[in-house]
Amino acid sequence: MRIGFDATVLTQERTAEANYLVKLVRGLIRENPRLEIVLFAPDKICVDYDPWINFPQVTRRDPHISRVERKKWAAFNLPRLAKENAIDVLHLPAGVRTRLFRSPCPVVITIHDLTPWLRPGVIVGFWRNFRYKLRALIWTRLADKVLTVSESAKKDIARLCCLPEANITVVYPGADDIHPDVPTKEEDAGHLKRWHLDGKRYIICPSGLSAKRRNLDLVLNGFAQFLRQAGEDAVLVFTGSVMKHEGAFERTQRKIDMLGLHERVIITGYLADKALKIVTANAEAAIVTSFYEGFPAPVIECFSCGVPVIATARGAIPEVAGDAAILIEPYDPRGLAEALARILGNSAEHSVYVQKGIDRAKAFSWEKLAGEILKVYTALVKA
């Protein structure tokens, strides 16, 4: 069986869709070493993904093309490439962001969430929003199988796209460790020193500064209130991508200065896997305060690193976190401050949430995801 993937997400900075794709490819090869996998992309795949996709069973079709050609690559080149490479099933892991086309073989589409539809302002411009919604409506009907990553996302897709829930299959992503290698004490010390975190108690916010839905006002207001009330000597660390266009980064910096937190906030930006694991694992607690998540990967990544999580009770977060996280409302900085005081001020409660998180993370497996999706491919080929 030959499985093709639209691997456009692998030509860009790390995203949830890119992580999903590379972990799925690795899992599929482990499930069935006789599979043949072809990755189609309009540009060279980033070398950062090599450890996950460098298998004899994986072929890359990623010629560099011009920016103009790249815009219409999916609509005009992808179906032709699928036919030329005798693909049995074509999988689109970036969901409805892929341009519309008619495929020569069965198509599986993964829709991680419909955030731009649910959160106005994520996509700027009337026509861009219109195209996004139109693609969602059409792709959910064109695809032979629609996959998503949580029951919450499934309900949203069914409601917004007027699709029967029976037509959508939920397959949870995995929660394996952020990096398979165990860092040495020297590596730990080196990375913590680089970010001036050695010897400090700190709280990590792993969602980055890249989107309004991350609800940064809650994080900053709640952290400032916690410092005032508890008198703790703690630092707040933002990891993840940083959006520096449209003035978002500058607004965040002004908020930090206004609250007097410029010496208490560290922004690392995107971190490589091992550095991220070290910075995460040494945190006292993690905060994930999105207004909406189709699947909150940072929550289970923190769980797997033994870090207690405080998160907003929105989207799929309650479904995925269960009782392993302290859940708060997205407009309640006082609730966040109190939750931080519970975790950082009570070692017994801290230990309870560490263990709950580790146990909860075991429920999510990339191997399980690959096995379930392989069954979907097989059924489509046999149909």
C-alpha positions in Angstrom: 0.0 0.0 0.0 1.3 3.5 -1.0 0.3 6.4 1.2 0.8 9.9 0.0 0.9 13.0 2.3 0.6 16.7 1.5 3.8 17.6 3.5 3.6 21.4 2.9 3.6 21.8 6.7 7.1 20.3 6.8 8.6 23.1 4.8 7.8 25.7 7.6 8.6 26.3 11.2 7.3 23.6 13.6 3.6 23.5 14.1 1.0 21.1 15.6 0.2 19.9 12.1 3.9 19.2 11.3 4.4 17.4 14.6 1.3 15.3 13.9 2.5 14.4 10.4 6.1 13.3 11.4 4.9 11.3 14.4 2.2 9.6 12.2 4.8 8.7 9.6 7.1 7.2 12.2 4.2 5.3 13.8 2.9 3.9 10.5 6.4 2.5 9.6 6.5 0.8 13.0 3.0 -0.6 12.6 3.6 -1.9 9.1 7.2 -1.9 7.8 6.0 -2.9 4.3 4.1 0.4 3.8 5.4 2.8 1.2 5.1 6.5 2.1 5.5 9.5 -0.3 5.8 13.0 1.1 4.7 15.7 -1.5 5.8 19.3 -0.8 6.3 22.5 -2.9 9.7 23.2 -1.2 12.5 21.4 0.5 11.4 19.7 3.8 13.2 21.2 6.8 16.1 19.1 8.1 14.7 19.4 11.6 12.2 16.7 10.7 14.8 14.2 9.4 15.0 12.1 12.6 11.3 11.3 12.3 11.0 10.6 8.5 14.4 9.2 7.4 13.3 5.7 6.7 13.9 3.5 3.6 10.1 3.3 3.1 9.7 7.1 2.9 10.2 8.9 -0.5 10.3 12.7 -0.8 8.9 14.7 -3.7 9.9 18.2 -2.6 11.4 20.2 -5.5 11.9 23.9 -4.9 9.4 25.9 -6.9 8.7 29.7 -7.2 6.5 31.5 -4.7 3.8 32.1 -7.4 3.7 28.4 -8.3 3.6 27.4 -4.6 0.3 29.2 -4.2 -1.4 26.9 -6.7 0.7 23.8 -6.1 -1.9 21.8 -4.2 -4.7 22.5 -6.6 -2.7 21.8 -9.8 0.3 19.6 -8.9 -0.8 17.4 -6.0 -3.5 15.4 -7.8 -1.1 14.9 -10.8 1.7 13.7 -8.5 -0.6 11.4 -6.6 -1.5 9.7 -9.9 2.0 9.5 -11.2 3.2 7.9 -8.0 0.3 5.4 -7.9 -0.8 6.6 -4.5 -3.5 4.4 -2.9 -4.6 6.9 -0.3 -3.8 10.6 -0.1 -3.8 12.2 3.4 -4.1 16.0 4.0 -2.8 16.6 7.6 -3.3 20.4 7.4 -7.0 20.1 7.0 -9.0 22.8 5.3 -6.0 25.0 4.7 -5.3 22.9 1.7 -6.6 24.3 -1.6 -9.5 22.4 -3.2 -8.8 19.8 -5.9 -10.3 16.6 -7.2 -8.1 13.6 -6.2 -7.5 10.5 -8.4 -7.5 8.3 -5.2 -9.3 8.2 -1.9 -8.6 11.3 0.3 -8.3 11.4 4.1 -8.4 14.8 5.7 -7.4 15.7 9.3 -9.1 18.8 10.7 -7.4 19.7 14.0 -9.9 22.4 14.7 -11.9 25.2 13.2 -10.4 28.0 15.3 -10.6 30.7 12.5 -14.4 30.0 12.3 -14.9 30.0 16.0 -12.5 32.9 16.9 -13.1 36.0 14.8 -9.9 37.9 13.9 -7.7 34.8 13.6 -7.9 35.2 9.8 -7.9 38.9 8.8 -10.1 40.0 5.9 -13.6 39.1 4.7 -12.6 37.2 1.6 -9.9 35.1 3.4 -12.5 34.1 6.0 -15.0 33.3 3.3 -12.5 31.1 1.5 -11.6 29.3 4.7 -15.2 28.5 5.5 -16.0 27.5 1.9 -13.1 25.1 1.9 -14.2 23.6 5.2 -17.7 23.0 3.8 -16.5 21.5 0.6 -13.6 19.4 1.9 -15.8 17.7 4.5 -17.9 16.5 1.6 -15.1 15.7 -0.9 -13.0 13.7 1.5 -13.6 10.0 1.8 -12.8 10.2 5.5 -12.7 13.1 7.9 -10.5 12.7 11.0 -10.2 15.0 13.9 -8.3 15.1 17.2 -11.0 15.3 20.0 -14.7 14.9 20.6 -14.9 18.6 21.2 -13.5 19.3 17.7 -15.8 16.7 16.2 -18.9 18.4 17.6 -17.7 21.8 16.2 -17.0 20.3 12.7 -20.4 18.6 12.7 -22.2 21.7 13.7 -20.4 24.3 11.6 -20.1 22.1 8.4 -23.6 20.6 8.8 -22.0 17.1 8.7 -23.3 14.0 10.5 -21.1 13.2 13.5 -21.0 9.6 12.2 -19.0 10.8 9.2 -16.2 12.1 11.5 -13.7 9.9 13.3 -11.8 11.0 16.4 -8.2 9.7 16.7 -6.3 11.3 19.6 -2.7 12.4 19.0 0.0 11.0 21.2 1.7 12.2 24.3 5.1 10.8 24.1 8.0 12.6 25.5 9.1 15.8 23.8 12.5 14.4 23.2 13.4 10.6 23.3 16.9 11.2 24.9 17.4 11.9 28.6 19.4 15.1 28.9 22.5 15.0 31.0 23.0 17.3 34.1 25.5 19.3 32.1 22.9 19.9 29.3 20.3 20.8 31.9 22.6 23.3 33.5 23.7 24.8 30.2 20.2 25.4 28.8 18.9 26.8 32.1 21.9 29.1 32.4 21.4 30.4 28.8 18.0 31.7 29.8 19.0 32.8 33.2 16.8 30.2 34.8 19.4 28.3 36.9 18.5 28.4 40.5 15.2 30.1 39.9 11.6 28.9 40.5 9.7 29.5 37.3 6.3 28.9 35.6 6.2 28.0 31.9 3.6 29.2 29.4 4.3 26.8 26.4 1.8 28.2 23.9 3.9 31.0 22.6 2.9 34.5 21.7 1.7 33.7 18.2 -2.1 34.1 18.4 -4.8 36.1 20.2 -6.6 33.0 21.3 -3.6 32.2 23.7 -5.2 34.7 26.1 -2.0 36.4 27.2 -3.8 39.0 29.2 -5.1 36.3 31.6 -1.6 34.9 32.0 0.1 38.2 32.7 -2.7 39.6 35.0 -2.9 36.4 36.9 0.8 36.1 37.3 1.1 39.7 38.5 -1.7 39.2 41.0 0.0 36.0 42.3 3.3 37.8 42.9 1.5 40.6 44.8 -0.5 38.2 47.0 1.9 35.3 47.6 5.2 37.3 47.6 6.8 34.5 45.7 10.2 35.0 43.9 9.1 33.4 40.7 9.6 34.0 37.0 7.3 33.5 34.0 8.7 31.9 30.9 7.1 32.0 27.4 8.2 29.3 25.0 6.9 28.7 21.5 6.7 30.9 18.4 6.5 34.7 18.6 4.2 36.7 16.3 6.0 39.9 15.6 3.7 41.3 12.9 0.5 43.3 13.3 1.8 44.8 16.6 0.9 41.8 18.7 4.4 41.4 20.2 4.7 45.1 21.0 1.3 45.1 22.7 2.4 42.2 24.9 5.7 44.0 25.8 3.7 47.1 26.7 1.4 45.0 28.9 4.5 43.4 30.6 5.9 46.9 31.3 2.6 48.3 32.5 2.3 45.5 35.1 5.9 46.0 36.2 6.9 42.5 35.1 9.8 43.3 32.8 12.3 41.6 35.2 9.9 38.7 35.8 9.2 37.6 32.3 11.5 35.7 29.9 10.5 35.1 26.3 12.6 32.3 24.7 10.8 31.9 21.4 10.9 28.6 19.6 13.1 26.0 21.3 14.6 22.8 19.8 13.2 19.6 21.2 15.9 18.9 23.8 16.0 22.5 25.0 12.2 22.6 25.3 12.2 19.4 27.3 14.8 20.7 29.7 13.1 24.1 30.2 9.7 22.4 30.6 10.8 19.6 33.0 12.4 22.0 35.4 9.4 24.3 35.7 7.3 24.4 38.9 4.1 24.6 36.9 2.7 25.2 33.4 -0.1 27.6 32.3 -2.2 26.9 29.2 -4.9 29.6 28.9 -6.2 29.4 25.3 -9.8 30.5 24.5 -10.0 27.4 22.3 -8.0 24.3 21.5 -8.9 21.4 19.2 -6.3 19.3 21.0 -4.1 20.9 23.7 -0.8 19.2 22.9 1.2 21.5 25.4 -1.0 20.2 28.2 0.0 16.5 27.7 3.6 17.4 26.9 3.8 19.1 30.3 2.1 16.1 31.9 4.6 13.7 30.4 7.5 15.9 31.7 6.0 15.8 35.3 4.9 19.4 35.4 1.5 20.4 37.0 -0.8 22.2 34.6 -3.2 25.1 35.1 -5.5 25.5 32.1 -8.7 27.1 30.9 -11.9 25.0 30.7 -12.4 25.7 27.0 -12.4 23.6 23.8 -10.9 20.2 24.2 -8.8 21.1 27.3 -11.3 19.6 29.9 -11.7 16.5 27.7 -8.0 15.8 27.4 -6.8 17.0 30.8 -9.5 15.3 32.8 -8.9 15.8 36.6 -5.1 16.0 36.1 -5.1 19.8 35.6 -6.5 22.7 37.6 -9.1 24.2 35.3 -10.0 27.9 35.5 -12.2 30.3 33.5 -10.6 32.3 30.7 -11.5 35.7 32.2 -10.5 35.0 35.8 -7.0 36.3 36.7 -7.8 35.8 40.4 -8.6 32.1 39.8 -5.2 31.8 38.0 -3.4 33.5 40.9 -5.1 31.2 43.4 -4.2 28.1 41.4 -0.6 29.2 41.2 -0.5 29.7 45.0 -2.0 26.1 45.5 0.7 24.5 43.3 3.7 26.5 44.3 2.8 27.0 47.9 1.9 23.4 48.8 4.4 20.6 48.0 1.9 17.8 48.7 -0.6 19.2 46.2 2.2 19.8 43.7 3.2 16.1 44.0 -0.4 15.0 43.6 -0.8 16.9 40.3 2.6 15.7 39.0 1.5 12.1 39.4 -2.0 12.8 38.0 -0.4 14.3 34.9 2.0 11.5 34.3 -0.8 9.0 34.6 -3.1 11.0 32.3 -0.4 11.3 29.6 -0.2 7.5 29.3 -3.7 7.5 27.8 -2.4 9.2 24.6 -0.1 7.3 22.3 1.3 8.0 18.8 1.5 4.3 18.2 -2.3 4.0 19.0 -3.0 6.9 16.6 -0.9 5.3 13.8 -2.7 1.9 14.3 -6.2 3.5 14.1 -5.3 5.6 11.0 -3.8 2.6 9.3 -7.2 0.8 9.7 -8.8 3.8 8.0 -6.4 3.5 5.0 -6.9 -0.2 4.7 -10.7 0.1 4.7 -10.6 2.7 2.0 -8.3 0.6 -0.2 -10.5 -2.4 0.2 -13.7 -0.5 -0.4 
